Amino acid sequence: MISVVHAAKLTIKSASPPVLVLAVEHLDRVLSGLSPTLSPDHVAHIYGVARDARTWAG
């Protein structure tokens, strides 16, 4: 999960695999019904990309 807090604007250009984007008021309802689908390697990759400042440079 990646959480964006107080963003004025959020644009999803492309995602592989596709991502689910939710408003905060729907998180508990939607996420509670999902099963984990990412392997530990995928999680590690996403974590690394999310920590890279170039990912978020506009």
Secondary structure as the mmCIF struct_conf table of DSSP 4:
data_model
#
loop_
_struct_conf.conf_type_id
_struct_conf.id
_struct_conf.beg_label_comp_id
_struct_conf.beg_label_asym_id
_struct_conf.beg_label_seq_id
_struct_conf.end_label_comp_id
_struct_conf.end_label_asym_id
_struct_conf.end_label_seq_id
BEND BEND1 HIS A 6 HIS A 6
BEND BEND2 ALA A 8 ALA A 8
BEND BEND3 SER A 16 PRO A 17
HELX_RH_3T_P HELX_RH_3T_P1 VAL A 24 HIS A 26
HELX_RH_AL_P HELX_RH_AL_P1 LEU A 27 LEU A 31
TURN_TY1_P TURN_TY1_P1 SER A 32 GLY A 33
HELX_LH_PP_P HELX_LH_PP_P1 LEU A 34 PRO A 36
HELX_RH_AL_P HELX_RH_AL_P2 PRO A 40 ARG A 51
HELX_RH_AL_P HELX_RH_AL_P3 ALA A 53 TRP A 56
#
